[in-house]
Amino acid sequence: MFVRLPDAPKINAFADAGKIGKWAAADVEVMRLCGLLAGDNNGNFNPSSSVTRAEIAAILQRYFEMLPNALDEMYSRFDRILD
């Protein structure tokens, strides 16, 4: 599952999007679009809060669940290029 982003991604899915640093905005948007980041129950990203072990565990679990499909897609694209 590859995500094509607009030239200037906007993080408007989070209620506190204005608090996300400009230097991190594009990366946060990529991870949100890929499904790795979802925000809290109130729709906030909470960029100034410390991440908990549970939050890191949830991100890693989502990542490892997505990895096989991403690898399959990557190899499929390489095969089409090489053929």
mmCIF file of the N, C-alpha and C atoms, coordinates in Angstrom:
data_MODEL
# 
_entry.id   MODEL 
# 
loop_
_atom_site.group_PDB 
_atom_site.id 
_atom_site.type_symbol 
_atom_site.label_atom_id 
_atom_site.label_alt_id 
_atom_site.label_comp_id 
_atom_site.label_asym_id 
_atom_site.label_entity_id 
_atom_site.label_seq_id 
_atom_site.pdbx_PDB_ins_code 
_atom_site.Cartn_x 
_atom_site.Cartn_y 
_atom_site.Cartn_z 
_atom_site.occupancy 
_atom_site.B_iso_or_equiv 
_atom_site.pdbx_formal_charge 
_atom_site.auth_seq_id 
_atom_site.auth_comp_id 
_atom_site.auth_asym_id 
_atom_site.auth_atom_id 
_atom_site.pdbx_PDB_model_num 
ATOM 1   N N  . MET A 1 1  ? 0.841   -1.159 0.000   1.00 0.00 ? 1  MET A N  1 
ATOM 2   C CA . MET A 1 1  ? 0.000   0.000  0.000   1.00 0.00 ? 1  MET A CA 1 
ATOM 3   C C  . MET A 1 1  ? 0.896   1.235  0.000   1.00 0.00 ? 1  MET A C  1 
ATOM 4   N N  . PHE A 1 2  ? 1.024   1.870  -1.143  1.00 0.00 ? 2  PHE A N  1 
ATOM 5   C CA . PHE A 1 2  ? 1.805   3.087  -1.236  1.00 0.00 ? 2  PHE A CA 1 
ATOM 6   C C  . PHE A 1 2  ? 0.862   4.266  -1.321  1.00 0.00 ? 2  PHE A C  1 
ATOM 7   N N  . VAL A 1 3  ? 1.252   5.349  -0.714  1.00 0.00 ? 3  VAL A N  1 
ATOM 8   C CA . VAL A 1 3  ? 0.396   6.531  -0.656  1.00 0.00 ? 3  VAL A CA 1 
ATOM 9   C C  . VAL A 1 3  ? 1.036   7.642  -1.458  1.00 0.00 ? 3  VAL A C  1 
ATOM 10  N N  . ARG A 1 4  ? 0.304   8.184  -2.403  1.00 0.00 ? 4  ARG A N  1 
ATOM 11  C CA . ARG A 1 4  ? 0.778   9.347  -3.153  1.00 0.00 ? 4  ARG A CA 1 
ATOM 12  C C  . ARG A 1 4  ? 0.257   10.585 -2.457  1.00 0.00 ? 4  ARG A C  1 
ATOM 13  N N  . LEU A 1 5  ? 1.165   11.446 -2.040  1.00 0.00 ? 5  LEU A N  1 
ATOM 14  C CA . LEU A 1 5  ? 0.805   12.650 -1.305  1.00 0.00 ? 5  LEU A CA 1 
ATOM 15  C C  . LEU A 1 5  ? 0.763   13.857 -2.228  1.00 0.00 ? 5  LEU A C  1 
ATOM 16  N N  . PRO A 1 6  ? -0.049  14.841 -1.868  1.00 0.00 ? 6  PRO A N  1 
ATOM 17  C CA . PRO A 1 6  ? -0.003  16.097 -2.619  1.00 0.00 ? 6  PRO A CA 1 
ATOM 18  C C  . PRO A 1 6  ? 1.335   16.781 -2.395  1.00 0.00 ? 6  PRO A C  1 
ATOM 19  N N  . ASP A 1 7  ? 1.640   17.778 -3.207  1.00 0.00 ? 7  ASP A N  1 
ATOM 20  C CA . ASP A 1 7  ? 2.924   18.480 -3.074  1.00 0.00 ? 7  ASP A CA 1 
ATOM 21  C C  . ASP A 1 7  ? 3.113   19.087 -1.691  1.00 0.00 ? 7  ASP A C  1 
ATOM 22  N N  . ALA A 1 8  ? 2.061   19.628 -1.124  1.00 0.00 ? 8  ALA A N  1 
ATOM 23  C CA . ALA A 1 8  ? 2.141   20.247 0.203   1.00 0.00 ? 8  ALA A CA 1 
ATOM 24  C C  . ALA A 1 8  ? 1.093   19.603 1.105   1.00 0.00 ? 8  ALA A C  1 
ATOM 25  N N  . PRO A 1 9  ? 1.427   18.456 1.726   1.00 0.00 ? 9  PRO A N  1 
ATOM 26  C CA . PRO A 1 9  ? 0.441   17.778 2.554   1.00 0.00 ? 9  PRO A CA 1 
ATOM 27  C C  . PRO A 1 9  ? -0.043  18.660 3.699   1.00 0.00 ? 9  PRO A C  1 
ATOM 28  N N  . LYS A 1 10 ? -1.306  18.542 3.998   1.00 0.00 ? 10 LYS A N  1 
ATOM 29  C CA . LYS A 1 10 ? -1.899  19.318 5.092   1.00 0.00 ? 10 LYS A CA 1 
ATOM 30  C C  . LYS A 1 10 ? -2.415  18.364 6.145   1.00 0.00 ? 10 LYS A C  1 
ATOM 31  N N  . ILE A 1 11 ? -2.096  18.639 7.372   1.00 0.00 ? 11 ILE A N  1 
ATOM 32  C CA . ILE A 1 11 ? -2.561  17.802 8.468   1.00 0.00 ? 11 ILE A CA 1 
ATOM 33  C C  . ILE A 1 11 ? -3.770  18.474 9.090   1.00 0.00 ? 11 ILE A C  1 
ATOM 34  N N  . ASN A 1 12 ? -4.912  18.288 8.458   1.00 0.00 ? 12 ASN A N  1 
ATOM 35  C CA . ASN A 1 12 ? -6.110  18.878 9.020   1.00 0.00 ? 12 ASN A CA 1 
ATOM 36  C C  . ASN A 1 12 ? -6.996  17.829 9.669   1.00 0.00 ? 12 ASN A C  1 
ATOM 37  N N  . ALA A 1 13 ? -6.522  16.600 9.691   1.00 0.00 ? 13 ALA A N  1 
ATOM 38  C CA . ALA A 1 13 ? -7.304  15.536 10.304  1.00 0.00 ? 13 ALA A CA 1 
ATOM 39  C C  . ALA A 1 13 ? -7.226  15.593 11.829  1.00 0.00 ? 13 ALA A C  1 
ATOM 40  N N  . PHE A 1 14 ? -6.222  16.233 12.363  1.00 0.00 ? 14 PHE A N  1 
ATOM 41  C CA . PHE A 1 14 ? -6.069  16.344 13.804  1.00 0.00 ? 14 PHE A CA 1 
ATOM 42  C C  . PHE A 1 14 ? -6.611  17.687 14.293  1.00 0.00 ? 14 PHE A C  1 
ATOM 43  N N  . ALA A 1 15 ? -7.327  17.664 15.403  1.00 0.00 ? 15 ALA A N  1 
ATOM 44  C CA . ALA A 1 15 ? -7.906  18.890 15.948  1.00 0.00 ? 15 ALA A CA 1 
ATOM 45  C C  . ALA A 1 15 ? -6.826  19.891 16.357  1.00 0.00 ? 15 ALA A C  1 
ATOM 46  N N  . ASP A 1 16 ? -5.663  19.410 16.756  1.00 0.00 ? 16 ASP A N  1 
ATOM 47  C CA . ASP A 1 16 ? -4.567  20.284 17.187  1.00 0.00 ? 16 ASP A CA 1 
ATOM 48  C C  . ASP A 1 16 ? -3.465  20.381 16.133  1.00 0.00 ? 16 ASP A C  1 
ATOM 49  N N  . ALA A 1 17 ? -3.854  20.318 14.872  1.00 0.00 ? 17 ALA A N  1 
ATOM 50  C CA . ALA A 1 17 ? -2.886  20.318 13.766  1.00 0.00 ? 17 ALA A CA 1 
ATOM 51  C C  . ALA A 1 17 ? -1.979  21.542 13.786  1.00 0.00 ? 17 ALA A C  1 
ATOM 52  N N  . GLY A 1 18 ? -2.471  22.665 14.247  1.00 0.00 ? 18 GLY A N  1 
ATOM 53  C CA . GLY A 1 18 ? -1.667  23.886 14.288  1.00 0.00 ? 18 GLY A CA 1 
ATOM 54  C C  . GLY A 1 18 ? -0.487  23.800 15.236  1.00 0.00 ? 18 GLY A C  1 
ATOM 55  N N  . LYS A 1 19 ? -0.493  22.852 16.135  1.00 0.00 ? 19 LYS A N  1 
ATOM 56  C CA . LYS A 1 19 ? 0.597   22.689 17.098  1.00 0.00 ? 19 LYS A CA 1 
ATOM 57  C C  . LYS A 1 19 ? 1.720   21.792 16.577  1.00 0.00 ? 19 LYS A C  1 
ATOM 58  N N  . ILE A 1 20 ? 1.493   21.132 15.440  1.00 0.00 ? 20 ILE A N  1 
ATOM 59  C CA . ILE A 1 20 ? 2.515   20.248 14.870  1.00 0.00 ? 20 ILE A CA 1 
ATOM 60  C C  . ILE A 1 20 ? 3.534   21.114 14.139  1.00 0.00 ? 20 ILE A C  1 
ATOM 61  N N  . GLY A 1 21 ? 4.811   20.947 14.472  1.00 0.00 ? 21 GLY A N  1 
ATOM 62  C CA . GLY A 1 21 ? 5.874   21.735 13.864  1.00 0.00 ? 21 GLY A CA 1 
ATOM 63  C C  . GLY A 1 21 ? 5.918   21.560 12.357  1.00 0.00 ? 21 GLY A C  1 
ATOM 64  N N  . LYS A 1 22 ? 6.241   22.646 11.662  1.00 0.00 ? 22 LYS A N  1 
ATOM 65  C CA . LYS A 1 22 ? 6.324   22.587 10.198  1.00 0.00 ? 22 LYS A CA 1 
ATOM 66  C C  . LYS A 1 22 ? 7.346   21.558 9.733   1.00 0.00 ? 22 LYS A C  1 
ATOM 67  N N  . TRP A 1 23 ? 8.421   21.385 10.501  1.00 0.00 ? 23 TRP A N  1 
ATOM 68  C CA . TRP A 1 23 ? 9.474   20.449 10.127  1.00 0.00 ? 23 TRP A CA 1 
ATOM 69  C C  . TRP A 1 23 ? 8.977   19.002 10.169  1.00 0.00 ? 23 TRP A C  1 
ATOM 70  N N  . ALA A 1 24 ? 7.918   18.715 10.947  1.00 0.00 ? 24 ALA A N  1 
ATOM 71  C CA . ALA A 1 24 ? 7.427   17.350 11.106  1.00 0.00 ? 24 ALA A CA 1 
ATOM 72  C C  . ALA A 1 24 ? 6.121   17.093 10.358  1.00 0.00 ? 24 ALA A C  1 
ATOM 73  N N  . ALA A 1 25 ? 5.495   18.137 9.847   1.00 0.00 ? 25 ALA A N  1 
ATOM 74  C CA . ALA A 1 25 ? 4.140   18.028 9.301   1.00 0.00 ? 25 ALA A CA 1 
ATOM 75  C C  . ALA A 1 25 ? 4.020   16.989 8.184   1.00 0.00 ? 25 ALA A C  1 
ATOM 76  N N  . ALA A 1 26 ? 4.919   17.004 7.239   1.00 0.00 ? 26 ALA A N  1 
ATOM 77  C CA . ALA A 1 26 ? 4.821   16.064 6.114   1.00 0.00 ? 26 ALA A CA 1 
ATOM 78  C C  . ALA A 1 26 ? 4.986   14.617 6.587   1.00 0.00 ? 26 ALA A C  1 
ATOM 79  N N  . ASP A 1 27 ? 5.913   14.372 7.496   1.00 0.00 ? 27 ASP A N  1 
ATOM 80  C CA . ASP A 1 27 ? 6.138   13.011 7.991   1.00 0.00 ? 27 ASP A CA 1 
ATOM 81  C C  . ASP A 1 27 ? 4.949   12.512 8.809   1.00 0.00 ? 27 ASP A C  1 
ATOM 82  N N  . VAL A 1 28 ? 4.374   13.391 9.609   1.00 0.00 ? 28 VAL A N  1 
ATOM 83  C CA . VAL A 1 28 ? 3.186   13.024 10.380  1.00 0.00 ? 28 VAL A CA 1 
ATOM 84  C C  . VAL A 1 28 ? 2.045   12.684 9.424   1.00 0.00 ? 28 VAL A C  1 
ATOM 85  N N  . GLU A 1 29 ? 1.894   13.466 8.366   1.00 0.00 ? 29 GLU A N  1 
ATOM 86  C CA . GLU A 1 29 ? 0.831   13.214 7.405   1.00 0.00 ? 29 GLU A CA 1 
ATOM 87  C C  . GLU A 1 29 ? 1.035   11.889 6.677   1.00 0.00 ? 29 GLU A C  1 
ATOM 88  N N  . VAL A 1 30 ? 2.255   11.568 6.313   1.00 0.00 ? 30 VAL A N  1 
ATOM 89  C CA . VAL A 1 30 ? 2.528   10.284 5.659   1.00 0.00 ? 30 VAL A CA 1 
ATOM 90  C C  . VAL A 1 30 ? 2.140   9.133  6.582   1.00 0.00 ? 30 VAL A C  1 
ATOM 91  N N  . MET A 1 31 ? 2.542   9.213  7.834   1.00 0.00 ? 31 MET A N  1 
ATOM 92  C CA . MET A 1 31 ? 2.223   8.134  8.773   1.00 0.00 ? 31 MET A CA 1 
ATOM 93  C C  . MET A 1 31 ? 0.724   8.062  9.059   1.00 0.00 ? 31 MET A C  1 
ATOM 94  N N  . ARG A 1 32 ? 0.031   9.205  9.060   1.00 0.00 ? 32 ARG A N  1 
ATOM 95  C CA . ARG A 1 32 ? -1.417  9.195  9.248   1.00 0.00 ? 32 ARG A CA 1 
ATOM 96  C C  . ARG A 1 32 ? -2.099  8.554  8.042   1.00 0.00 ? 32 ARG A C  1 
ATOM 97  N N  . LEU A 1 33 ? -1.695  8.955  6.833   1.00 0.00 ? 33 LEU A N  1 
ATOM 98  C CA . LEU A 1 33 ? -2.305  8.415  5.624   1.00 0.00 ? 33 LEU A CA 1 
ATOM 99  C C  . LEU A 1 33 ? -2.051  6.912  5.479   1.00 0.00 ? 33 LEU A C  1 
ATOM 100 N N  . CYS A 1 34 ? -0.908  6.464  5.941   1.00 0.00 ? 34 CYS A N  1 
ATOM 101 C CA . CYS A 1 34 ? -0.583  5.036  5.876   1.00 0.00 ? 34 CYS A CA 1 
ATOM 102 C C  . CYS A 1 34 ? -1.297  4.229  6.962   1.00 0.00 ? 34 CYS A C  1 
ATOM 103 N N  . GLY A 1 35 ? -1.859  4.914  7.928   1.00 0.00 ? 35 GLY A N  1 
ATOM 104 C CA . GLY A 1 35 ? -2.576  4.223  8.992   1.00 0.00 ? 35 GLY A CA 1 
ATOM 105 C C  . GLY A 1 35 ? -1.752  3.928  10.221  1.00 0.00 ? 35 GLY A C  1 
ATOM 106 N N  . LEU A 1 36 ? -0.535  4.454  10.296  1.00 0.00 ? 36 LEU A N  1 
ATOM 107 C CA . LEU A 1 36 ? 0.291   4.198  11.471  1.00 0.00 ? 36 LEU A CA 1 
ATOM 108 C C  . LEU A 1 36 ? -0.085  5.099  12.643  1.00 0.00 ? 36 LEU A C  1 
ATOM 109 N N  . LEU A 1 37 ? -0.478  6.323  12.357  1.00 0.00 ? 37 LEU A N  1 
ATOM 110 C CA . LEU A 1 37 ? -0.874  7.265  13.404  1.00 0.00 ? 37 LEU A CA 1 
ATOM 111 C C  . LEU A 1 37 ? -2.354  7.579  13.277  1.00 0.00 ? 37 LEU A C  1 
ATOM 112 N N  . ALA A 1 38 ? -3.045  7.574  14.402  1.00 0.00 ? 38 ALA A N  1 
ATOM 113 C CA . ALA A 1 38 ? -4.479  7.836  14.367  1.00 0.00 ? 38 ALA A CA 1 
ATOM 114 C C  . ALA A 1 38 ? -4.887  8.972  15.291  1.00 0.00 ? 38 ALA A C  1 
ATOM 115 N N  . GLY A 1 39 ? -4.020  9.406  16.172  1.00 0.00 ? 39 GLY A N  1 
ATOM 116 C CA . GLY A 1 39 ? -4.399  10.419 17.143  1.00 0.00 ? 39 GLY A CA 1 
ATOM 117 C C  . GLY A 1 39 ? -5.137  9.798  18.319  1.00 0.00 ? 39 GLY A C  1 
ATOM 118 N N  . ASP A 1 40 ? -5.506  10.645 19.267  1.00 0.00 ? 40 ASP A N  1 
ATOM 119 C CA . ASP A 1 40 ? -6.195  10.137 20.451  1.00 0.00 ? 40 ASP A CA 1 
ATOM 120 C C  . ASP A 1 40 ? -7.709  10.089 20.229  1.00 0.00 ? 40 ASP A C  1 
ATOM 121 N N  . ASN A 1 41 ? -8.447  9.731  21.271  1.00 0.00 ? 41 ASN A N  1 
ATOM 122 C CA . ASN A 1 41 ? -9.907  9.604  21.162  1.00 0.00 ? 41 ASN A CA 1 
ATOM 123 C C  . ASN A 1 41 ? -10.609 10.929 20.900  1.00 0.00 ? 41 ASN A C  1 
ATOM 124 N N  . ASN A 1 42 ? -9.924  12.043 21.153  1.00 0.00 ? 42 ASN A N  1 
ATOM 125 C CA . ASN A 1 42 ? -10.497 13.364 20.924  1.00 0.00 ? 42 ASN A CA 1 
ATOM 126 C C  . ASN A 1 42 ? -10.085 13.952 19.579  1.00 0.00 ? 42 ASN A C  1 
ATOM 127 N N  . GLY A 1 43 ? -9.362  13.176 18.779  1.00 0.00 ? 43 GLY A N  1 
ATOM 128 C CA . GLY A 1 43 ? -8.930  13.645 17.473  1.00 0.00 ? 43 GLY A CA 1 
ATOM 129 C C  . GLY A 1 43 ? -7.700  14.528 17.507  1.00 0.00 ? 43 GLY A C  1 
ATOM 130 N N  . ASN A 1 44 ? -6.941  14.466 18.581  1.00 0.00 ? 44 ASN A N  1 
ATOM 131 C CA . ASN A 1 44 ? -5.722  15.260 18.728  1.00 0.00 ? 44 ASN A CA 1 
ATOM 132 C C  . ASN A 1 44 ? -4.492  14.410 18.475  1.00 0.00 ? 44 ASN A C  1 
ATOM 133 N N  . PHE A 1 45 ? -3.448  15.060 17.966  1.00 0.00 ? 45 PHE A N  1 
ATOM 134 C CA . PHE A 1 45 ? -2.160  14.406 17.763  1.00 0.00 ? 45 PHE A CA 1 
ATOM 135 C C  . PHE A 1 45 ? -1.275  14.548 18.996  1.00 0.00 ? 45 PHE A C  1 
ATOM 136 N N  . ASN A 1 46 ? -1.428  15.618 19.738  1.00 0.00 ? 46 ASN A N  1 
ATOM 137 C CA . ASN A 1 46 ? -0.669  15.892 20.962  1.00 0.00 ? 46 ASN A CA 1 
ATOM 138 C C  . ASN A 1 46 ? 0.843   15.927 20.719  1.00 0.00 ? 46 ASN A C  1 
ATOM 139 N N  . PRO A 1 47 ? 1.302   16.829 19.846  1.00 0.00 ? 47 PRO A N  1 
ATOM 140 C CA . PRO A 1 47 ? 2.724   16.834 19.491  1.00 0.00 ? 47 PRO A CA 1 
ATOM 141 C C  . PRO A 1 47 ? 3.675   17.203 20.622  1.00 0.00 ? 47 PRO A C  1 
ATOM 142 N N  . SER A 1 48 ? 3.195   17.867 21.661  1.00 0.00 ? 48 SER A N  1 
ATOM 143 C CA . SER A 1 48 ? 4.102   18.246 22.741  1.00 0.00 ? 48 SER A CA 1 
ATOM 144 C C  . SER A 1 48 ? 4.076   17.253 23.898  1.00 0.00 ? 48 SER A C  1 
ATOM 145 N N  . SER A 1 49 ? 3.285   16.199 23.784  1.00 0.00 ? 49 SER A N  1 
ATOM 146 C CA . SER A 1 49 ? 3.211   15.185 24.834  1.00 0.00 ? 49 SER A CA 1 
ATOM 147 C C  . SER A 1 49 ? 4.230   14.082 24.577  1.00 0.00 ? 49 SER A C  1 
ATOM 148 N N  . SER A 1 50 ? 4.641   13.457 25.642  1.00 0.00 ? 50 SER A N  1 
ATOM 149 C CA . SER A 1 50 ? 5.528   12.297 25.514  1.00 0.00 ? 50 SER A CA 1 
ATOM 150 C C  . SER A 1 50 ? 4.715   11.113 25.023  1.00 0.00 ? 50 SER A C  1 
ATOM 151 N N  . VAL A 1 51 ? 5.332   10.293 24.213  1.00 0.00 ? 51 VAL A N  1 
ATOM 152 C CA . VAL A 1 51 ? 4.660   9.091  23.714  1.00 0.00 ? 51 VAL A CA 1 
ATOM 153 C C  . VAL A 1 51 ? 4.764   8.009  24.782  1.00 0.00 ? 51 VAL A C  1 
ATOM 154 N N  . THR A 1 52 ? 3.706   7.235  24.946  1.00 0.00 ? 52 THR A N  1 
ATOM 155 C CA . THR A 1 52 ? 3.705   6.173  25.944  1.00 0.00 ? 52 THR A CA 1 
ATOM 156 C C  . THR A 1 52 ? 4.179   4.865  25.320  1.00 0.00 ? 52 THR A C  1 
ATOM 157 N N  . ARG A 1 53 ? 4.525   3.912  26.152  1.00 0.00 ? 53 ARG A N  1 
ATOM 158 C CA . ARG A 1 53 ? 4.906   2.592  25.648  1.00 0.00 ? 53 ARG A CA 1 
ATOM 159 C C  . ARG A 1 53 ? 3.751   1.952  24.904  1.00 0.00 ? 53 ARG A C  1 
ATOM 160 N N  . ALA A 1 54 ? 2.541   2.152  25.387  1.00 0.00 ? 54 ALA A N  1 
ATOM 161 C CA . ALA A 1 54 ? 1.358   1.585  24.726  1.00 0.00 ? 54 ALA A CA 1 
ATOM 162 C C  . ALA A 1 54 ? 1.178   2.179  23.333  1.00 0.00 ? 54 ALA A C  1 
ATOM 163 N N  . GLU A 1 55 ? 1.419   3.480  23.192  1.00 0.00 ? 55 GLU A N  1 
ATOM 164 C CA . GLU A 1 55 ? 1.302   4.121  21.879  1.00 0.00 ? 55 GLU A CA 1 
ATOM 165 C C  . GLU A 1 55 ? 2.355   3.602  20.913  1.00 0.00 ? 55 GLU A C  1 
ATOM 166 N N  . ILE A 1 56 ? 3.585   3.464  21.388  1.00 0.00 ? 56 ILE A N  1 
ATOM 167 C CA . ILE A 1 56 ? 4.653   2.914  20.545  1.00 0.00 ? 56 ILE A CA 1 
ATOM 168 C C  . ILE A 1 56 ? 4.317   1.476  20.159  1.00 0.00 ? 56 ILE A C  1 
ATOM 169 N N  . ALA A 1 57 ? 3.813   0.697  21.107  1.00 0.00 ? 57 ALA A N  1 
ATOM 170 C CA . ALA A 1 57 ? 3.441   -0.689 20.810  1.00 0.00 ? 57 ALA A CA 1 
ATOM 171 C C  . ALA A 1 57 ? 2.356   -0.742 19.740  1.00 0.00 ? 57 ALA A C  1 
ATOM 172 N N  . ALA A 1 58 ? 1.384   0.162  19.805  1.00 0.00 ? 58 ALA A N  1 
ATOM 173 C CA . ALA A 1 58 ? 0.305   0.190  18.814  1.00 0.00 ? 58 ALA A CA 1 
ATOM 174 C C  . ALA A 1 58 ? 0.848   0.551  17.433  1.00 0.00 ? 58 ALA A C  1 
ATOM 175 N N  . ILE A 1 59 ? 1.747   1.526  17.369  1.00 0.00 ? 59 ILE A N  1 
ATOM 176 C CA . ILE A 1 59 ? 2.351   1.922  16.090  1.00 0.00 ? 59 ILE A CA 1 
ATOM 177 C C  . ILE A 1 59 ? 3.152   0.762  15.510  1.00 0.00 ? 59 ILE A C  1 
ATOM 178 N N  . LEU A 1 60 ? 3.959   0.110  16.329  1.00 0.00 ? 60 LEU A N  1 
ATOM 179 C CA . LEU A 1 60 ? 4.762   -1.014 15.854  1.00 0.00 ? 60 LEU A CA 1 
ATOM 180 C C  . LEU A 1 60 ? 3.886   -2.179 15.407  1.00 0.00 ? 60 LEU A C  1 
ATOM 181 N N  . GLN A 1 61 ? 2.810   -2.438 16.132  1.00 0.00 ? 61 GLN A N  1 
ATOM 182 C CA . GLN A 1 61 ? 1.907   -3.510 15.737  1.00 0.00 ? 61 GLN A CA 1 
ATOM 183 C C  . GLN A 1 61 ? 1.284   -3.210 14.377  1.00 0.00 ? 61 GLN A C  1 
ATOM 184 N N  . ARG A 1 62 ? 0.818   -1.979 14.167  1.00 0.00 ? 62 ARG A N  1 
ATOM 185 C CA . ARG A 1 62 ? 0.256   -1.601 12.865  1.00 0.00 ? 62 ARG A CA 1 
ATOM 186 C C  . ARG A 1 62 ? 1.309   -1.744 11.762  1.00 0.00 ? 62 ARG A C  1 
ATOM 187 N N  . TYR A 1 63 ? 2.529   -1.303 12.058  1.00 0.00 ? 63 TYR A N  1 
ATOM 188 C CA . TYR A 1 63 ? 3.612   -1.384 11.077  1.00 0.00 ? 63 TYR A CA 1 
ATOM 189 C C  . TYR A 1 63 ? 3.872   -2.826 10.665  1.00 0.00 ? 63 TYR A C  1 
ATOM 190 N N  . PHE A 1 64 ? 4.016   -3.715 11.652  1.00 0.00 ? 64 PHE A N  1 
ATOM 191 C CA . PHE A 1 64 ? 4.327   -5.106 11.341  1.00 0.00 ? 64 PHE A CA 1 
ATOM 192 C C  . PHE A 1 64 ? 3.159   -5.815 10.662  1.00 0.00 ? 64 PHE A C  1 
ATOM 193 N N  . GLU A 1 65 ? 1.933   -5.384 10.925  1.00 0.00 ? 65 GLU A N  1 
ATOM 194 C CA . GLU A 1 65 ? 0.785   -5.944 10.220  1.00 0.00 ? 65 GLU A CA 1 
ATOM 195 C C  . GLU A 1 65 ? 0.761   -5.497 8.764   1.00 0.00 ? 65 GLU A C  1 
ATOM 196 N N  . MET A 1 66 ? 1.234   -4.295 8.486   1.00 0.00 ? 66 MET A N  1 
ATOM 197 C CA . MET A 1 66 ? 1.238   -3.755 7.121   1.00 0.00 ? 66 MET A CA 1 
ATOM 198 C C  . MET A 1 66 ? 2.444   -4.216 6.305   1.00 0.00 ? 66 MET A C  1 
ATOM 199 N N  . LEU A 1 67 ? 3.512   -4.587 6.955   1.00 0.00 ? 67 LEU A N  1 
ATOM 200 C CA . LEU A 1 67 ? 4.766   -4.892 6.285   1.00 0.00 ? 67 LEU A CA 1 
ATOM 201 C C  . LEU A 1 67 ? 4.666   -5.964 5.200   1.00 0.00 ? 67 LEU A C  1 
ATOM 202 N N  . PRO A 1 68 ? 4.014   -7.105 5.435   1.00 0.00 ? 68 PRO A N  1 
ATOM 203 C CA . PRO A 1 68 ? 3.960   -8.114 4.372   1.00 0.00 ? 68 PRO A CA 1 
ATOM 204 C C  . PRO A 1 68 ? 3.297   -7.592 3.093   1.00 0.00 ? 68 PRO A C  1 
ATOM 205 N N  . ASN A 1 69 ? 2.212   -6.850 3.217   1.00 0.00 ? 69 ASN A N  1 
ATOM 206 C CA . ASN A 1 69 ? 1.548   -6.302 2.033   1.00 0.00 ? 69 ASN A CA 1 
ATOM 207 C C  . ASN A 1 69 ? 2.425   -5.275 1.336   1.00 0.00 ? 69 ASN A C  1 
ATOM 208 N N  . ALA A 1 70 ? 3.126   -4.469 2.108   1.00 0.00 ? 70 ALA A N  1 
ATOM 209 C CA . ALA A 1 70 ? 4.005   -3.459 1.518   1.00 0.00 ? 70 ALA A CA 1 
ATOM 210 C C  . ALA A 1 70 ? 5.155   -4.129 0.765   1.00 0.00 ? 70 ALA A C  1 
ATOM 211 N N  . LEU A 1 71 ? 5.709   -5.195 1.330   1.00 0.00 ? 71 LEU A N  1 
ATOM 212 C CA . LEU A 1 71 ? 6.791   -5.913 0.652   1.00 0.00 ? 71 LEU A CA 1 
ATOM 213 C C  . LEU A 1 71 ? 6.287   -6.572 -0.622  1.00 0.00 ? 71 LEU A C  1 
ATOM 214 N N  . ASP A 1 72 ? 5.094   -7.163 -0.574  1.00 0.00 ? 72 ASP A N  1 
ATOM 215 C CA . ASP A 1 72 ? 4.517   -7.769 -1.774  1.00 0.00 ? 72 ASP A CA 1 
ATOM 216 C C  . ASP A 1 72 ? 4.341   -6.721 -2.869  1.00 0.00 ? 72 ASP A C  1 
ATOM 217 N N  . GLU A 1 73 ? 3.851   -5.551 -2.499  1.00 0.00 ? 73 GLU A N  1 
ATOM 218 C CA . GLU A 1 73 ? 3.648   -4.474 -3.472  1.00 0.00 ? 73 GLU A CA 1 
ATOM 219 C C  . GLU A 1 73 ? 4.989   -4.016 -4.041  1.00 0.00 ? 73 GLU A C  1 
ATOM 220 N N  . MET A 1 74 ? 5.986   -3.885 -3.182  1.00 0.00 ? 74 MET A N  1 
ATOM 221 C CA . MET A 1 74 ? 7.295   -3.447 -3.634  1.00 0.00 ? 74 MET A CA 1 
ATOM 222 C C  . MET A 1 74 ? 7.886   -4.445 -4.631  1.00 0.00 ? 74 MET A C  1 
ATOM 223 N N  . TYR A 1 75 ? 7.839   -5.738 -4.303  1.00 0.00 ? 75 TYR A N  1 
ATOM 224 C CA . TYR A 1 75 ? 8.387   -6.751 -5.206  1.00 0.00 ? 75 TYR A CA 1 
ATOM 225 C C  . TYR A 1 75 ? 7.603   -6.800 -6.508  1.00 0.00 ? 75 TYR A C  1 
ATOM 226 N N  . SER A 1 76 ? 6.302   -6.604 -6.442  1.00 0.00 ? 76 SER A N  1 
ATOM 227 C CA . SER A 1 76 ? 5.480   -6.585 -7.643  1.00 0.00 ? 76 SER A CA 1 
ATOM 228 C C  . SER A 1 76 ? 5.883   -5.433 -8.558  1.00 0.00 ? 76 SER A C  1 
ATOM 229 N N  . ARG A 1 77 ? 6.145   -4.281 -7.966  1.00 0.00 ? 77 ARG A N  1 
ATOM 230 C CA . ARG A 1 77 ? 6.577   -3.124 -8.770  1.00 0.00 ? 77 ARG A CA 1 
ATOM 231 C C  . ARG A 1 77 ? 7.948   -3.390 -9.376  1.00 0.00 ? 77 ARG A C  1 
ATOM 232 N N  . PHE A 1 78 ? 8.856   -3.981 -8.624  1.00 0.00 ? 78 PHE A N  1 
ATOM 233 C CA . PHE A 1 78 ? 10.183  -4.297 -9.178  1.00 0.00 ? 78 PHE A CA 1 
ATOM 234 C C  . PHE A 1 78 ? 10.072  -5.270 -10.332 1.00 0.00 ? 78 PHE A C  1 
ATOM 235 N N  . ASP A 1 79 ? 9.210   -6.283 -10.184 1.00 0.00 ? 79 ASP A N  1 
ATOM 236 C CA . ASP A 1 79 ? 9.020   -7.260 -11.256 1.00 0.00 ? 79 ASP A CA 1 
ATOM 237 C C  . ASP A 1 79 ? 8.519   -6.590 -12.529 1.00 0.00 ? 79 ASP A C  1 
ATOM 238 N N  . ARG A 1 80 ? 7.599   -5.648 -12.395 1.00 0.00 ? 80 ARG A N  1 
ATOM 239 C CA . ARG A 1 80 ? 7.071   -4.957 -13.588 1.00 0.00 ? 80 ARG A CA 1 
ATOM 240 C C  . ARG A 1 80 ? 8.147   -4.103 -14.233 1.00 0.00 ? 80 ARG A C  1 
ATOM 241 N N  . ILE A 1 81 ? 9.029   -3.521 -13.436 1.00 0.00 ? 81 ILE A N  1 
ATOM 242 C CA . ILE A 1 81 ? 10.109  -2.690 -13.970 1.00 0.00 ? 81 ILE A CA 1 
ATOM 243 C C  . ILE A 1 81 ? 11.132  -3.546 -14.716 1.00 0.00 ? 81 ILE A C  1 
ATOM 244 N N  . LEU A 1 82 ? 11.441  -4.699 -14.135 1.00 0.00 ? 82 LEU A N  1 
ATOM 245 C CA . LEU A 1 82 ? 12.470  -5.561 -14.691 1.00 0.00 ? 82 LEU A CA 1 
ATOM 246 C C  . LEU A 1 82 ? 12.010  -6.371 -15.893 1.00 0.00 ? 82 LEU A C  1 
ATOM 247 N N  . ASP A 1 83 ? 10.723  -6.520 -16.065 1.00 0.00 ? 83 ASP A N  1 
ATOM 248 C CA . ASP A 1 83 ? 10.215  -7.306 -17.214 1.00 0.00 ? 83 ASP A CA 1 
ATOM 249 C C  . ASP A 1 83 ? 10.307  -6.566 -18.510 1.00 0.00 ? 83 ASP A C  1 
# 
